[in-house]
Amino acid sequence: MPEWLQAGGWGLLAGSALLVGAAVGWFARVPQRVIASIMAFGAGVLLSAVSFELIAEAHALGGLLPTVLGAGGGAVVYTLANVALARRGARHRKRSGDQQPSEGEQPGSGSAIAVGALLDGVPESVVIGVSLLGGGTVSLVTVAAVFLSNVPEGLSSAAGMRQAGRSRRYVFLLWIGITLVSGASALLGNTVLGGAPPEVLAGITALAAGAILAMITDTMVPEAFENAHLLVGLITVAGFLTAFALSHA
């Protein structure tokens, strides 16, 4: 199978977890405390993947400077985009309660939430495609980490959208679209960056890592912290160690 097609398939697989989570969040009445606990686990998984897969890989490819510049740049770009989207109603796109505004309360918030979901998902998918460059094998730990974290993201966000009165059509078209974009992003990450020097690949990998880390603290941690019980720290560490164990299996 061509490398680019493998990249797209792995990206699609990881992104499909958003749709799985959204289906659970929409059709099941999952208690907010349970959603928050699952979100805490997902945050721990992603934190581990950023640390031991993405940042470590970027450093091995290009050294300290491209890694620091890439991660810092990714965090800055994500934060600026997130600030702009927050002003248009997408600040609480990952929240499961009544924090999300309805279209009547803030016109245009539906579009902002859709763009925000896209912003959250693209960096994760790009690094999946990059990991296959040069005939390498996909980082199964990264794919597993993205998949495991996407389930609570989709679950929490869909539950919040239902609370805000958004239609089932809107919710599922959104997550189907993001799933397809995840596959396309992995494919493009593989094809566009083919032949790039190691320092560039290091910078791109670190940029994605910085964006993911900013996303975790901006959108996942608030949901986990506000509604989960006092075991939220323990659950987050459990997610972190699960991903760490996968990376050393």
C-alpha positions as CSV (number, residue, x, y, z in Angstrom):
1,M,0.0,0.0,0.0
2,P,1.4,3.5,-0.9
3,E,2.8,5.4,2.0
4,W,0.5,8.4,1.5
5,L,-2.6,6.1,1.5
6,Q,-1.4,4.5,4.8
7,A,-1.0,7.9,6.3
8,G,-4.6,8.9,5.3
9,G,-5.9,5.6,6.7
10,W,-4.2,6.0,10.1
11,G,-5.4,9.6,10.3
12,L,-8.9,8.5,9.5
13,L,-8.8,5.8,12.1
14,A,-7.6,8.2,14.8
15,G,-10.1,10.8,13.8
16,S,-13.0,8.3,13.8
17,A,-12.9,8.2,17.6
18,L,-14.4,11.7,17.6
19,L,-17.4,10.4,15.9
20,V,-17.6,7.4,18.3
21,G,-17.4,9.8,21.2
22,A,-20.0,12.2,19.7
23,A,-22.4,9.3,19.2
24,V,-22.1,8.3,22.9
25,G,-22.4,12.0,24.0
26,W,-25.5,12.6,21.9
27,F,-27.5,9.4,22.5
28,A,-26.4,8.5,26.0
29,R,-27.1,10.6,29.1
30,V,-23.6,10.3,30.6
31,P,-23.2,12.1,33.9
32,Q,-21.0,15.1,33.7
33,R,-18.7,13.7,36.4
34,V,-18.1,10.6,34.3
35,I,-17.5,12.7,31.2
36,A,-15.0,14.8,33.1
37,S,-13.2,11.7,34.4
38,I,-12.9,10.3,30.9
39,M,-11.6,13.7,29.7
40,A,-9.0,13.7,32.5
41,F,-7.8,10.3,31.3
42,G,-7.6,11.5,27.7
43,A,-5.7,14.6,28.7
44,G,-3.2,12.4,30.5
45,V,-2.8,10.2,27.4
46,L,-2.1,13.2,25.2
47,L,0.3,14.7,27.6
48,S,2.3,11.5,27.6
49,A,2.3,11.3,23.8
50,V,3.5,14.9,23.5
51,S,6.3,14.3,25.9
52,F,7.6,10.9,24.9
53,E,6.6,10.7,21.3
54,L,6.4,14.1,19.6
55,I,8.9,16.3,21.6
56,A,11.4,13.4,22.0
57,E,11.1,12.6,18.2
58,A,11.5,16.3,17.3
59,H,14.6,16.6,19.5
60,A,16.1,13.4,18.0
61,L,15.5,14.7,14.4
62,G,16.7,18.3,14.7
63,G,18.1,19.0,18.1
64,L,17.0,21.5,20.8
65,L,16.6,24.7,18.8
66,P,14.1,23.5,16.1
67,T,12.2,21.7,18.9
68,V,11.9,24.8,21.1
69,L,11.1,27.1,18.3
70,G,8.6,24.7,16.8
71,A,6.8,24.0,20.1
72,G,6.7,27.7,21.1
73,G,5.4,28.6,17.6
74,G,2.7,26.0,17.7
75,A,1.5,27.2,21.1
76,V,1.5,30.8,20.0
77,V,-0.4,30.1,16.7
78,Y,-3.0,27.9,18.5
79,T,-3.5,30.4,21.3
80,L,-4.0,33.3,18.9
81,A,-6.5,31.3,16.8
82,N,-8.3,30.1,20.0
83,V,-8.6,33.6,21.3
84,A,-10.2,34.8,18.1
85,L,-12.6,31.8,18.1
86,A,-13.5,32.3,21.7
87,R,-14.7,35.8,21.0
88,R,-17.1,34.3,18.5
89,G,-18.5,31.7,20.8
90,A,-16.2,28.7,20.6
91,R,-14.5,29.0,24.0
92,H,-16.4,26.1,25.6
93,R,-16.6,23.8,22.6
94,K,-15.3,20.9,24.6
95,R,-17.6,21.4,27.6
96,S,-20.4,19.0,28.3
97,G,-22.6,21.3,30.4
98,D,-24.5,24.4,29.5
99,Q,-21.4,26.6,28.9
100,Q,-21.7,26.5,25.1
101,P,-23.9,29.3,23.7
102,S,-26.8,28.6,21.4
103,E,-27.0,30.2,18.0
104,G,-29.8,32.4,19.4
105,E,-27.6,33.6,22.2
106,Q,-24.5,34.2,20.0
107,P,-25.1,34.2,16.2
108,G,-22.2,32.6,14.4
109,S,-21.1,30.5,17.4
110,G,-21.9,27.3,15.5
111,S,-19.4,28.1,12.7
112,A,-16.8,29.2,15.3
113,I,-17.2,25.8,17.2
114,A,-16.8,24.0,13.9
115,V,-13.6,25.9,13.1
116,G,-12.4,25.3,16.6
117,A,-12.9,21.6,16.4
118,L,-10.9,21.7,13.1
119,L,-8.2,23.6,14.9
120,D,-8.0,21.0,17.6
121,G,-7.8,18.0,15.3
122,V,-5.4,19.0,12.5
123,P,-2.1,19.1,14.4
124,E,-2.6,15.6,15.8
125,S,-3.3,14.2,12.3
126,V,-0.3,15.9,10.6
127,V,2.2,14.2,12.9
128,I,0.7,10.8,12.1
129,G,1.4,11.4,8.4
130,V,4.9,12.8,9.2
131,S,5.8,9.6,11.2
132,L,5.5,7.5,8.0
133,L,8.0,9.6,6.0
134,G,11.0,7.8,4.6
135,G,9.4,4.4,4.7
136,G,9.1,4.4,8.4
137,T,6.3,2.7,10.3
138,V,3.5,4.8,11.8
139,S,3.8,5.6,15.5
140,L,1.2,3.3,16.9
141,V,1.5,5.0,20.3
142,T,0.7,8.4,18.7
143,V,-2.3,6.9,16.9
144,A,-3.5,5.2,20.0
145,A,-3.0,8.3,22.1
146,V,-5.0,10.5,19.6
147,F,-7.7,7.8,19.4
148,L,-8.0,7.5,23.1
149,S,-8.1,11.2,23.6
150,N,-10.5,11.9,20.8
151,V,-13.3,9.7,22.3
152,P,-13.8,12.0,25.4
153,E,-13.3,15.1,23.2
154,G,-16.1,14.1,20.9
155,L,-18.3,12.9,23.8
156,S,-18.0,16.0,25.9
157,S,-18.4,18.4,23.0
158,A,-21.5,16.6,21.6
159,A,-23.1,16.6,25.0
160,G,-22.5,20.3,25.3
161,M,-23.9,20.9,21.8
162,R,-27.0,19.0,22.7
163,Q,-27.4,21.1,25.8
164,A,-27.1,24.3,23.7
165,G,-29.9,23.1,21.4
166,R,-27.9,22.3,18.3
167,S,-29.4,19.8,16.0
168,R,-28.4,16.2,15.6
169,R,-27.7,16.9,11.9
170,Y,-25.3,19.7,12.8
171,V,-23.4,17.6,15.4
172,F,-22.9,14.6,13.3
173,L,-22.1,16.4,10.1
174,L,-19.5,18.4,12.1
175,W,-17.8,15.3,13.4
176,I,-18.0,13.3,10.2
177,G,-16.3,16.3,8.5
178,I,-13.6,16.5,11.2
179,T,-13.0,12.8,10.8
180,L,-12.5,13.2,7.1
181,V,-10.3,16.2,7.6
182,S,-8.2,14.2,10.0
183,G,-7.5,11.6,7.3
184,A,-6.7,14.3,4.8
185,S,-4.4,16.1,7.2
186,A,-2.4,13.0,7.8
187,L,-2.2,12.4,4.0
188,L,-1.1,15.9,3.3
189,G,1.4,15.8,6.2
190,N,3.0,12.8,4.5
191,T,3.0,14.1,0.9
192,V,3.8,17.8,1.4
193,L,6.6,17.2,3.8
194,G,8.2,14.3,1.9
195,G,11.9,15.0,1.3
196,A,12.0,17.8,3.9
197,P,15.3,18.0,5.9
198,P,15.3,16.6,9.4
199,E,15.4,20.1,11.0
200,V,12.1,21.0,9.2
201,L,10.5,17.8,10.2
202,A,11.6,18.4,13.8
203,G,10.1,21.9,13.7
204,I,6.8,20.6,12.3
205,T,6.6,17.8,14.8
206,A,7.4,20.2,17.6
207,L,4.9,22.8,16.3
208,A,2.1,20.2,16.4
209,A,3.2,19.2,19.9
210,G,3.1,22.8,21.1
211,A,-0.4,23.3,19.6
212,I,-1.6,20.0,21.2
213,L,-0.2,21.0,24.6
214,A,-1.9,24.4,24.4
215,M,-5.2,22.6,23.3
216,I,-5.0,20.3,26.3
217,T,-4.8,23.1,28.8
218,D,-7.3,25.4,27.1
219,T,-10.1,22.9,26.3
220,M,-9.6,19.6,28.0
221,V,-8.3,20.4,31.5
222,P,-11.1,22.9,32.3
223,E,-13.7,20.2,31.7
224,A,-11.8,17.6,33.7
225,F,-11.1,20.0,36.6
226,E,-14.5,21.7,37.0
227,N,-16.8,18.7,37.0
228,A,-14.6,15.7,38.1
229,H,-14.2,14.6,41.7
230,L,-11.0,14.8,43.7
231,L,-9.6,11.8,41.9
232,V,-9.1,13.8,38.7
233,G,-5.3,14.0,39.3
234,L,-5.1,10.3,39.8
235,I,-7.1,9.6,36.6
236,T,-4.9,12.0,34.6
237,V,-1.8,10.2,35.8
238,A,-3.4,6.9,34.9
239,G,-3.9,8.1,31.3
240,F,-0.3,9.4,31.2
241,L,1.1,6.1,32.4
242,T,-1.1,4.1,30.0
243,A,0.4,5.9,27.0
244,F,3.9,5.7,28.5
245,A,3.5,2.0,28.9
246,L,2.4,1.7,25.3
247,S,5.4,3.6,24.1
248,H,7.7,1.2,25.9
249,A,5.9,-2.0,25.2
